[in-house]
Every structure is written in structure tokens, then in C-alpha cells.
Amino acid sequence: MGKVVLARVDARLIHGQVMTNLSKSAGATAIFVADNPSANDDFTKNIILGAGTRTGLKVRVLKEDGAVRYWNDRQYDNFNVILLTKSIEVMASIIEGGVPIKELNLGGIPYKPGLTSVIKAVSINEEQLCILERLHEKYGVEIYFQDVPSSTKVSLKDAAKIVRGS
């Protein structure tokens, strides 16, 4: 049976930090990208597959519901998986669909108007904070904000203070 060794929300999906630092520190043997636009576009899918396979890790580009189906059908085989999504909402639907995730790293959500920066690389709004709090309370997911392993982790509790200004 496989397991998710790191779940990460990062709008960039696979990039240098994921490849070099995170995959090694997590002990990953595979990277699964759960993103409908990438799974439905052969050009994007091939770029992701090419970037990932240079590391020697197994790479899969799945539809968002495919990440849940693959878990339910095969428990991710024997892979130690880094599971990547572009958004908190997609990751929440995967967790709520039954994929067991113990830790969730938020590492790359760019600032846009209406969002609050929790760390330099991650900005969220109140609605997303509520989703994260629900995942923590209902599923016991430990949630933290950290762009690279060498930077300081910011807890969900501290993020809530930043977002809510308290």
C-alpha cells in the first residue's frame, strides 16, 4: 500500500524546489499532480512528465477526481507520493474524497487582491482559511505554510491570526 508522504498546494506544481528539496526530504518515490487543466492538455501534461521523470521519480498527471479514484482502487500502489494541487479547494476535495493525508504544506499561492499574505510565497482569503480549519478539525490534517524546507514553518493557528488580523 502506498501513502502520501507530502501533500502540497503550489500553483507552480512541479518546479525546482519540489524536485530537489522536497522530494528528498519527504522520501518520495513518486509525484502525483492532480489538476484537471494539466491532465486535459497533452502539451502541459508532457512538460510536467518530462520535468518530473528527470529526477528518477514516477510522475503521474491525474484529473482531480482521478487522484481519489486511484487511491480508492489501488491505494497509490507502493509509492511514497508527493501529491500536488494548484489550489486549497482541490486538495480539500481530494481529502474529503478519502485520500488519507496527515500533513498539508502550503508552499506557493501567489498574492492577488482580496488575499492576505501569510508568508511571502502564500496568500489566502478567509474562505480558504475556513476550509483549512475544517480539514484540520474534521480530518486531523496538520497544516503549515512553508515555501522551502529551510524556511520557517508558519502554523495554521498563526496563519489564522494573520488573515483575521488578531
Number of C-alpha atoms within 10 A of each C-alpha: 10 15 20 23 22 22 23 29 23 23 17 15 23 19 12 12 13 23 18 11 13 18 21 11 12 15 13 20 19 25 28 24 27 26 23 16 13 19 20 13 10 11 11 14 19 14 12 20 19 12 15 22 15 11 14 10 17 17 21 19 22 21 17 19 15 16 25 22 18 14 20 13 9 11 18 21 13 12 19 22 26 23 25 25 25 19 19 21 15 18 26 17 14 23 19 14 15 14 21 18 20 17 17 22 21 28 25 23 23 15 15 11 7 10 16 18 18 24 20 14 17 21 23 21 17 14 10 16 18 12 14 23 19 14 20 17 11 10 15 14 18 17 23 21 26 22 23 16 14 8 9 12 17 16 15 18 12 15 21 18 11 14 17 12 8 7
